[in-house]
Structures are given as C-alpha cells and as structure tokens.
Amino acid sequence: MEVRQIENFQIPNAVAHEITQEELQREFDYYRAQQMLETMFMFGMISVDEFNKITARNRKTFSPFLAEIMP
C-alpha cells in the first residue's frame, strides 16, 4: 500500500477560528469540573443518574467547544 500526502487539503465550508482566552478558560473549567465529577462517581459519592445530569449541566454552563457532538 502506498501512502501519499495530500497538499492544501481543506474541509469544505470550514471556517477558521482562533480560540479566545475566554473559550480556552471555559474548556479548562469544564475539564476540571468533569475530573472532580468522575472522582466523586468512582468513590460512590454520586449515582450514574446524578453523574449524567451534572455532566449535561456542565456542558450547558461551560459550553465546551465540542459539546454538540458529545454523548
């Protein structure tokens, strides 16, 4: 099998977006909140249902970049 490099490849209708400091902070805050939530779940402090509800709320609160495609 031959592997070729595709030059000047662009995704159709893709819009270049430079991430702002605020967006970066929201991503970090979401990540930290989820880490704490996962720790609470692993130690049995919250149920699966609570975990899922809080995760959904975190996505709305912090608006991480890929929230629309997260399960």
Backbone bond lengths (Angstrom), bond angles and torsions (degrees), N, CA, C in turn:
res aa  C-N    CA-C-N  psi(-1)  N-CA   C-N-CA  omega(-1)  CA-C   N-CA-C  phi
1 M - - - 1.440 - - 1.533 108.36 -
2 E 1.306 115.59 136.58 1.459 121.19 179.74 1.526 109.38 -102.76
3 V 1.311 115.76 133.90 1.463 121.19 178.60 1.518 107.83 -105.61
4 R 1.326 115.84 126.99 1.456 120.34 179.47 1.514 110.36 -117.95
5 Q 1.299 116.24 146.89 1.449 121.56 176.03 1.523 107.97 -91.13
6 I 1.305 115.68 131.98 1.455 120.70 178.17 1.518 107.55 -95.97
7 E 1.315 116.17 121.14 1.454 120.01 -178.72 1.520 110.45 -94.19
8 N 1.305 115.23 146.74 1.471 122.96 177.42 1.528 112.74 57.93
9 F 1.315 116.19 34.37 1.465 120.31 177.79 1.520 109.78 -74.08
10 Q 1.322 116.31 131.83 1.457 121.10 177.28 1.517 108.80 -134.79
11 I 1.311 115.24 143.11 1.459 120.70 176.82 1.523 107.44 -80.12
12 P 1.327 117.58 127.37 1.469 119.78 -179.76 1.530 111.24 -59.27
13 N 1.299 116.29 141.08 1.469 124.14 178.68 1.521 113.74 63.21
14 A 1.315 117.74 14.26 1.461 120.74 178.28 1.522 109.05 -79.87
15 V 1.319 115.25 138.75 1.456 120.70 179.95 1.526 107.87 -113.08
16 A 1.314 115.59 126.12 1.467 119.58 177.99 1.528 108.52 -67.12
17 H 1.313 114.75 137.11 1.457 119.30 -178.05 1.520 108.89 -140.77
18 E 1.298 114.94 122.40 1.453 119.57 176.51 1.527 107.82 -91.89
19 I 1.314 115.89 125.96 1.460 120.45 -175.83 1.533 110.00 -71.76
20 T 1.315 115.68 135.46 1.464 120.81 -179.34 1.525 110.02 -88.59
21 Q 1.305 115.74 167.16 1.463 120.81 177.85 1.529 110.32 -62.21
22 E 1.322 116.75 -38.30 1.470 121.34 179.67 1.533 110.93 -64.40
23 E 1.316 117.03 -43.32 1.462 120.72 178.59 1.525 110.82 -64.52
24 L 1.299 115.95 -41.36 1.454 120.65 178.18 1.529 110.83 -62.43
25 Q 1.324 116.86 -41.10 1.466 121.08 178.49 1.524 110.61 -64.83
26 R 1.341 117.34 -40.95 1.470 120.51 178.02 1.517 111.22 -62.48
27 E 1.345 116.99 -41.08 1.461 120.95 177.20 1.524 110.67 -59.90
28 F 1.317 116.25 -46.10 1.466 121.27 -179.87 1.526 110.85 -63.66
29 D 1.335 116.91 -44.95 1.462 121.13 -179.94 1.530 111.13 -61.88
30 Y 1.330 116.49 -40.89 1.467 120.76 177.68 1.525 110.12 -63.51
31 Y 1.319 116.77 -46.20 1.463 121.67 -179.85 1.533 110.94 -58.29
32 R 1.324 117.01 -46.72 1.472 121.05 -179.41 1.528 110.69 -65.73
33 A 1.320 117.35 -41.93 1.468 120.57 179.19 1.525 110.12 -61.58
34 Q 1.332 116.84 -41.88 1.460 120.16 179.29 1.527 111.82 -68.11
35 Q 1.316 117.22 -36.28 1.467 119.73 176.91 1.532 110.39 -61.07
36 M 1.322 116.37 -45.98 1.470 120.18 179.21 1.528 110.51 -63.45
37 L 1.326 116.05 -41.08 1.454 120.92 -179.95 1.530 110.94 -63.11
38 E 1.324 117.20 -43.26 1.464 121.03 178.42 1.524 111.49 -63.68
39 T 1.317 116.88 -37.97 1.466 121.01 177.26 1.519 110.00 -64.00
40 M 1.323 116.66 -44.56 1.466 120.55 178.31 1.527 110.72 -60.05
41 F 1.331 116.08 -40.82 1.463 120.45 179.58 1.526 111.02 -66.24
42 M 1.338 117.17 -44.59 1.463 121.02 -178.69 1.527 111.88 -61.92
43 F 1.325 117.42 -32.99 1.458 120.75 179.86 1.531 112.30 -89.34
44 G 1.322 116.57 7.96 1.461 120.78 175.72 1.517 114.71 73.69
45 M 1.309 116.66 19.68 1.461 120.53 -178.55 1.530 111.98 -79.68
46 I 1.342 116.84 -22.32 1.463 121.95 178.22 1.524 108.91 -137.08
47 S 1.321 116.28 156.27 1.464 121.78 179.33 1.533 110.34 -86.61
48 V 1.332 116.05 171.70 1.465 121.39 177.28 1.525 109.73 -61.00
49 D 1.329 116.53 -42.43 1.457 120.59 179.69 1.526 111.23 -61.31
50 E 1.319 116.91 -44.63 1.466 120.86 177.69 1.526 110.60 -63.30
51 F 1.327 115.94 -42.40 1.464 120.80 178.42 1.522 111.15 -56.79
52 N 1.338 116.26 -47.94 1.467 120.92 -179.06 1.526 112.00 -65.07
53 K 1.318 117.30 -40.33 1.473 120.60 179.49 1.527 111.20 -65.78
54 I 1.325 116.80 -42.79 1.467 120.33 -179.58 1.525 110.27 -69.06
55 T 1.329 117.27 -37.53 1.469 120.78 177.14 1.526 110.22 -60.07
56 A 1.331 116.91 -45.62 1.470 120.90 178.61 1.528 110.46 -61.14
57 R 1.304 116.63 -41.98 1.471 120.56 179.30 1.534 110.81 -65.85
58 N 1.336 116.95 -39.79 1.466 120.74 177.58 1.526 110.96 -60.78
59 R 1.326 116.87 -39.84 1.465 120.39 179.59 1.515 111.33 -64.08
60 K 1.337 116.48 -38.43 1.469 120.08 177.93 1.527 110.87 -71.42
61 T 1.330 116.73 -39.71 1.467 121.36 -176.97 1.516 112.09 -69.62
62 F 1.330 116.93 -48.30 1.458 120.93 -173.02 1.529 113.49 -94.52
63 S 1.328 118.08 -16.57 1.462 123.03 -179.72 1.527 113.07 47.06
64 P 1.341 117.56 60.86 1.467 118.43 178.22 1.532 110.40 -62.51
65 F 1.311 115.80 155.73 1.458 122.76 -173.10 1.526 113.40 -53.16
66 L 1.310 118.07 -42.62 1.475 121.38 -176.07 1.532 112.95 -103.17
67 A 1.306 117.67 26.21 1.469 121.68 -177.37 1.525 112.65 -57.35
68 E 1.346 116.63 -35.35 1.467 118.83 -176.65 1.516 113.46 -64.76
69 I 1.321 117.98 -26.30 1.469 119.67 -177.76 1.524 113.02 -104.43
70 M 1.331 117.12 0.14 1.462 119.55 178.44 1.514 109.79 -74.69
71 P 1.351 116.95 143.28 1.463 119.34 -179.44 1.528 111.36 -68.18
